[in-house]
């Protein structure tokens, strides 16, 4: 069971392991962009995620091959499933 830490919101919550990070954040009424419905092609859900040891999905690799990845910590939240570790999540628009 992992916790999602949101320093910009001064809150945290326990993640539902059956959902993606995007879905977990949306369930908590945290605004995250997504126009592709979570299939990993629009890039609107890119967030800075610390402590995620999950390897990139093929969708993330394809997206970031075309679109510059600002840092290794920037990931598509629609492609991150529940990690065993607590995740610290930030967005430039929060």
C-alpha positions in Angstrom: 0.0 0.0 0.0 1.5 3.3 -1.0 0.8 6.9 -0.1 0.5 9.7 -2.6 2.1 12.9 -1.1 1.0 16.2 -2.5 3.2 18.9 -1.0 1.7 21.7 -3.1 -1.7 20.8 -1.6 -0.4 20.0 1.8 -2.1 16.6 1.8 -1.6 12.9 1.3 -3.8 9.9 0.7 -3.5 6.1 0.4 -3.5 5.0 -3.3 -6.0 2.5 -4.6 -3.6 -0.2 -6.1 -6.1 -1.1 -8.8 -6.0 2.4 -10.4 -3.4 4.5 -12.1 -1.9 7.5 -10.5 -4.1 9.7 -12.8 -7.3 7.9 -11.6 -6.2 8.1 -7.9 -5.7 11.9 -8.2 -9.0 12.4 -10.0 -10.8 10.4 -7.3 -9.4 12.9 -4.8 -10.6 15.9 -6.9 -7.0 16.9 -7.8 -7.0 18.4 -11.2 -4.9 16.6 -13.8 -5.1 17.2 -17.5 -6.1 14.3 -19.8 -7.6 14.5 -23.2 -6.8 11.0 -24.4 -8.7 9.1 -21.7 -5.5 7.7 -20.1 -4.0 5.9 -23.0 -0.7 7.7 -22.9 -0.7 9.7 -26.1 -1.7 13.3 -25.2 0.9 14.1 -22.6 -1.4 16.4 -20.6 -1.0 14.3 -17.5 2.8 14.6 -17.2 3.7 15.2 -13.6 6.9 15.3 -11.6 6.9 12.1 -9.6 9.6 11.3 -7.0 10.4 7.8 -5.7 8.7 5.8 -8.5 10.8 2.8 -9.4 8.3 1.5 -11.9 9.9 1.3 -15.4 8.4 3.4 -18.2 5.7 1.7 -20.2 6.0 1.5 -24.0 3.5 4.3 -24.3 5.7 6.5 -22.1 8.8 5.6 -24.1 7.0 6.5 -27.4 5.6 9.7 -26.0 9.0 10.9 -24.6 10.9 9.8 -27.7 8.9 12.4 -29.7 8.4 15.0 -26.9 11.3 16.1 -24.8 11.2 14.7 -21.2 12.1 17.6 -18.9 13.7 15.2 -16.3 13.6 11.5 -15.5 11.1 12.3 -12.8 8.5 13.5 -15.3 6.2 10.7 -16.1 2.7 10.2 -17.6 0.5 9.8 -14.6 -2.0 7.7 -16.7 0.7 5.0 -17.1 1.9 4.8 -13.5 0.1 2.0 -11.5 0.3 1.7 -7.8 3.9 1.5 -6.7 5.0 -0.1 -3.4 6.7 3.1 -2.3 5.2 6.4 -1.3 5.1 8.8 -4.2 5.6 12.6 -4.0 3.8 14.2 -6.9 4.0 17.8 -8.1 2.7 19.8 -11.1 3.7 23.2 -12.4 0.0 24.3 -12.6 -1.0 23.5 -9.0 
